[in-house]
Amino acid sequence: MPQTIEQQRAAYALKRVNHHLADAAFTEDDRKEFNSYAQALPAMIHTNGLGQAMAFYRSKGGNHERIYQLLSGWLCRENQPYSGQTDLLTAITQTDMHHYRMAQVESQALLGWLKRFTKAFMAVEG
């Protein structure tokens, strides 16, 4: 039985969170940062737009870059707004407004799952 798009989003977000958690170089500070940045991104996209937010996240490196790559990987995969593209910022600058709006909505839907999973698995007490 095929998965719903919500299940696909959840599975992708959980896989990426688990990938980072399994990395021995991913420290407790990284967990705190990643969680914080994931929690903040939906509001940043809402306020500034997907392109501006992604340019900022890409430029910062580190955990910002990890989240950028996570979104890029999702939005550029098959059956997504930027299917066939290899990089999110390139796709944003080379496609039409219809695809941009679809990507912005899809990114918010994926980030809902990412926020839940980072809060569940990466939140650090204290």
DOTIGU-20830 format. One record per atom (N, C-alpha, C, CB): x, y, z. Coordinates in steps of 0.001 Angstrom, whole numbers, padded with zeros to 6 digits, always signed. Glycine has a CB too. Layout:
XYZ ...
END
This chain:
+000841-001180+000000 +000000+000000+000000 +000887+001245+000000 -000957-000003+001220 +000646+002161-000929 +001493+003359-001012 +001317+004275+000198 +001180+004132-002289 +002384+004984+000500 +002339+005945+001595 +001683+007243+001151 +003746+006219+002123 +001035+007910+002082 +000512+009250+001801 +001686+010221+001760 -000545+009690+002876 +001446+011400+001232 +002504+012414+001194 +002930+012797+002613 +002030+013668+000422 +001993+012811+003550 +002343+013113+004941 +003279+012054+005509 +001077+013213+005805 +003010+010789+005200 +003884+009716+005655 +005263+009829+005016 +003266+008354+005339 +005305+010206+003754 +006581+010371+003064 +007386+011509+003690 +006353+010638+001565 +006709+012612+003990 +007392+013737+004645 +007947+013311+005999 +006429+014935+004818 +007106+012652+006780 +007521+012219+008112 +008705+011262+008031 +006354+011552+008846 +008643+010304+007134 +009723+009332+006986 +011027+010020+006582 +009343+008267+005948 +010941+010950+005648 +012136+011670+005192 +012742+012482+006340 +011791+012600+004000 +011901+013230+007053 +012397+014060+008158 +013025+013192+009248 +011253+014910+008752 +012369+012101+009598 +012897+011227+010634 +014214+010583+010201 +011876+010151+010984 +014287+010171+008955 +015529+009580+008435 +016675+010573+008526 +015346+009121+006978 +016424+011803+008154 +017488+012813+008198 +017888+013157+009635 +017040+014081+007467 +016927+013246+010540 +017249+013492+011946 +018087+012341+012488 +015958+013668+012788 +017669+011116+012223 +018424+009954+012697 +019817+009890+012091 +017671+008675+012378 +019948+010306+010834 +021262+010337+010184 +022215+011242+010965 +021138+010823+008717 +021748+012414+011347 +022607+013337+012100 +022902+012802+013495 +021950+014720+012200 +021897+012226+014140 +022106+011687+015482 +023098+010533+015484 +020785+011230+016071 +023161+009774+014404 +024081+008637+014311 +025518+009074+014044 +023626+007689+013217 +025708+010300+013625 +027041+010820+013323 +027767+011134+014634 +026954+012091+012421 +028876+010465+014874 +029635+010652+016110 +030137+012084+016267 +030808+009690+016150 +030323+012783+015154 +030802+014164+015206 +029683+015158+015518 +031458+014531+013888 +028444+014694+015555 +027290+015551+015837 +027150+015664+017358 +025970+014977+015181 +027632+016766+017907 +027739+016942+019353 +026430+017383+019995 +028813+017947+019666 +026434+017453+021310 +025275+017960+022045 +024978+019410+021641 +025517+017865+023573 +026020+020208+021456 +025825+021586+020998 +025195+021616+019606 +027166+022343+020988 +025622+020692+018732 +025020+020593+017405 +023537+020266+017517 +025739+019527+016562 +023197+019354+018411 +021791+018991+018608 +020971+020213+019023 +021664+017879+019669 +021505+020987+019977 +020807+022193+020436 +020611+023178+019282 +021592+022868+021584 +021691+023421+018548 +021633+024355+017425 +020668+023890+016343 +023016+024540+016832 +020807+022639+015936 +019965+022095+014878 +018495+022223+015269 +020326+020618+014593 +018174+021849+016489 +016805+021966+016981 +016344+023421+016940 +016696+021411+018412 +017155+024319+017428 +016804+025738+017443 +016577+026280+016034 +017898+026542+018137 +017465+025948+015121 +017347+026441+013746 +016136+025841+013031 +018621+026125+012964 +015849+024577+013301 +014671+023932+012701 +013388+024570+013231 +014672+022408+012994 +013365+024913+014512 +012186+025534+015102 +011954+026938+014525 +012332+025603+016630 +013031+027645+014222 +012931+029035+013760 +012635+029182+012271 +014202+029752+014070 +012990+028185+011475 +012918+028338+010021 +011517+028589+009466 +013471+027124+009380 +010469+027908+009909 +009150+028184+009319 +008727+029652+009439 +008106+027310+009981 +008995+030268+010566 +008650+031687+010734 +009498+032561+009811 +008844+032122+012206 +010761+032191+009637 +011634+032956+008747 +011140+032865+007302 +013087+032448+008849 +010717+031672+006899 +010179+031514+005542 +008899+032317+005385 +009917+030028+005225 +008052+032282+006388 +006794+033031+006333 +007060+034537+006221 +005936+032733+007583 +008033+035017+006966 +008335+036445+006992 +009096+036914+005761 +009127+036774+008223 +010113+036149+005359 +011034+036603+004317 +010888+035901+002979 +012416+036433+004787 +010203+034774+002956 +010106+033979+001740 +011135+032871+001735 +010276+034855+000512 +010837+031845+000963 +011704+030668+000890 +013093+031012+000372 +011075+029612+000004 +013174+031791-000686 +014472+032111-001280 +015398+032844-000326 +014276+032940-002516 +014879+033870+000319 +015700+034646+001266 +016147+033783+002440 +014917+035868+001784 +015216+032997+002978 +015550+032150+004126 +016601+031116+003740 +014291+031449+004668 +016450+030510+002562 +017403+029488+002146 +018768+030088+001826 +016870+028736+000936 +018796+031266+001261 +020075+031926+001003 +020798+032199+002329 +019861+033250+000214 +020045+032628+003329 +020628+032869+004646 +021156+031569+005249 +019591+033508+005584 +020343+030510+005241 +020764+029240+005831 +021974+028666+005097 +019607+028232+005808 +021990+028781+003794 +023134+028264+003018 +024398+029048+003344 +022844+028335+001498 +024270+030347+003520 +025445+031192+003756 +026067+030987+005130 +025071+032639+003592 +025284+030523+006090 +025772+030398+007463 +026622+029155+007700 +024613+030386+008406 +026446+028116+006886 +027218+026886+007087 +026760+026124+008318 +028697+027207+007207 +027517+025117+008699 +027234+024338+009899 +025845+023722+009909 +027398+025199+011105 +025145+023873+011012 +023806+023305+011147 +022782+024009+010268 +023364+023369+012587 +022994+025271+009993 +022133+025950+009022 +022239+025240+007666 +022526+027460+008890 +023469+024951+007264 +023716+024270+005987 +023098+022870+005977 +025228+024178+005712 +023149+022185+007096 +022525+020859+007177 +021023+020949+006897 +022770+020230+008567 +020385+021945+007461 +018944+022112+007250 +018672+022546+005813 +018359+023146+008246 +019519+023405+005273 +019390+023786+003866 +019452+022539+002978 +020502+024794+003468 +020442+021682+003208 +020598+020478+002399 +019403+019534+002560 +021891+019755+002777 +018869+019461+003762 +017695+018636+004011 +016514+019109+003157 +017325+018667+005505 +016248+020406+003173 +015154+020954+002364 +015443+020831+000873 +014909+022419+002724 +016660+021082+000481 +017035+020964-000920 +016805+019535-001406 +018505+021375-001125 +017215+018571-000611 +017032+017175-000972 +015571+016799-001153 +017649+016297+000071 +014715+017340-000303 +013285+017031-000400 +012639+017738-001593 +012568+017430+000895 +012876+019017-001734 +012191+019806-002762 +012687+019513-004176 +012360+021274-002470 +013876+018916-004294 +014430+018595-005615 +014233+017128-005986 +015911+018934-005654 +013538+016380-005159 +013322+014960-005479 +012115+014805-006394 +013124+014126-004187 +011946+013596-006899 +010839+013291-007814 +009492+013618-007159 +010881+011800-008238 +008578+014141-007960 +007231+014521-007531 +007196+015713-006578 +006572+013353-006875 +008260+016497-006570 +008303+017714-005772 +008465+018913-006712 +009466+017659-004725 +008244+020125-006205 +008245+021302-007085 +009499+021486-007929 +008053+022515-006269 +010657+021110-007400 +011904+021306-008136 +012514+019983-008591 +012902+022065-007278 +011658+019029-008909 +012092+017719-009382 +013060+017873-010561 +010873+016860-009791 +014151+017138-010488 +015148+017187-011559 +016246+018203-011328 +014479+017484-012853 +016049+019113-010399 +017085+020093-010060 +018033+019461-009048 +016459+021415-009491 +019227+020013-008924 +020187+019462-007978 +020445+020367-006778 +021477+019187-008678 +020032+021618-006870 +020282+022566-005781 +019085+023482-005637 +021573+023390-006034 +018672+023707-004417 +017475+024489-004136 +017585+025943-004591 +017180+024446-002667 +018660+026615-004270 +018772+028022-004667 +018824+028178-006184 +020014+028649-004038 +019506+027281-006845 +019524+027309-008306 +018115+027114-008843 +020472+026225-008868 +017393+026160-008298 +016023+025891-008735 +015126+027104-008514 +015455+024677-007993 +015258+027737-007355 +014439+028913-007048 +014668+030021-008076 +014753+029432-005632 +015919+030194-008479 +016233+031290-009390 +015992+030961-010856 +017653+031693-009209 +015697+029693-011171 +015534+029314-012572 +014139+028807-012930 +016531+028266-012914 +013213+028862-011992 +011861+028389-012283 +010854+029509-012045 +011513+027156-011418 +009604+029222-012361 +008565+030255-012283 +007971+030389-010881 +007460+029949-013273 +007119+031410-010730 +006514+031724-009442 +005581+030608-008966 +005751+033039-009531 +004930+029924-009871 +004053+028817-009483 +004845+027738-008741 +003361+028213-010726 +005991+027355-009275 +006824+026352-008617 +007364+026881-007289 +007983+025934-009534 +007697+028153-007253 +008195+028769-006018 +007140+028693-004920 +008601+030237-006266 +005914+029041-005245 +004831+028980-004249 +004584+027552-003787 +003537+029571-004824 +004590+026617-004724 +004413+025209-004351 +005550+024752-003428 +004357+024315-005617 +006765+025167-003741 +007924+024790-002925 +007835+025411-001537 +009230+025218-003612 +007353+026617-001451 +007229+027282-000154 +006204+026553+000718 +006823+028766-000338 +005072+026184+000141 +004051+025436+000883 +004592+024071+001291 +002766+025273+000035 +005253+023390+000375 +005799+022059+000661 +006883+022126+001736 +006367+021427-000620 +007699+023166+001700 +008749+023291+002713 +008134+023459+004098 +009677+024481+002392 +007053+024230+004200 +006398+024415+005497 +005818+023094+005998 +005286+025481+005396 +005260+022296+005098 +004699+021000+005488 +005802+020060+005988 +003947+020359+004300 +006924+020017+005279 +008038+019171+005708 +008612+019665+007032 +009137+019140+004633 +008737+020971+007174 +009315+021527+008395 +008445+021258+009618 +009526+023020+008237 +007148+021094+009415 +006296+020705+010530 +006768+019388+011138 +004839+020588+010074 +007096+018427+010268 +007616+017147+010741 +009017+017296+011320 +007627+016129+009607 +009860+018060+010651 +011225+018242+011145 +011214+018857+012540 +012036+019125+010181 +010366+019854+012751 +010267+020480+014072 +009855+019467+015132 +009268+021640+014040 +008880+018635+014809 +008426+017631+015782 +009550+016654+016141 +007218+016856+015225 +010258+016187+015116 +011294+015194+015364 +012522+015792+016035 +011694+014533+014070 +012909+017007+015678 +014062+017605+016363 +013714+017892+017819 +014511+018907+015651 +012494+018316+018061 +012079+018563+019443 +012075+017265+020240 +010684+019216+019482 +011632+016182+019616 +011569+014885+020298 +012944+014256+020514 +010704+013934+019507 +013840+014393+019547 +015100+013651+019598 +016344+014512+019803 +015258+012878+018346 +016258+015814+019581 +017459+016646+019686 +017404+017685+020792 +017699+017334+018394 +016242+017880+021377 +016145+018860+022462 +017019+018384+023621 +014655+019055+022922 +017785+019291+024169 +018697+018964+025258 +018257+019759+026482 +020190+019276+024877 +018102+019081+027575 +017697+019746+028824 +018791+020708+029285 +017397+018697+029935 +018330+021815+029846 +019254+022761+030457 +019832+023625+029471 +020318+022094+031189 
END
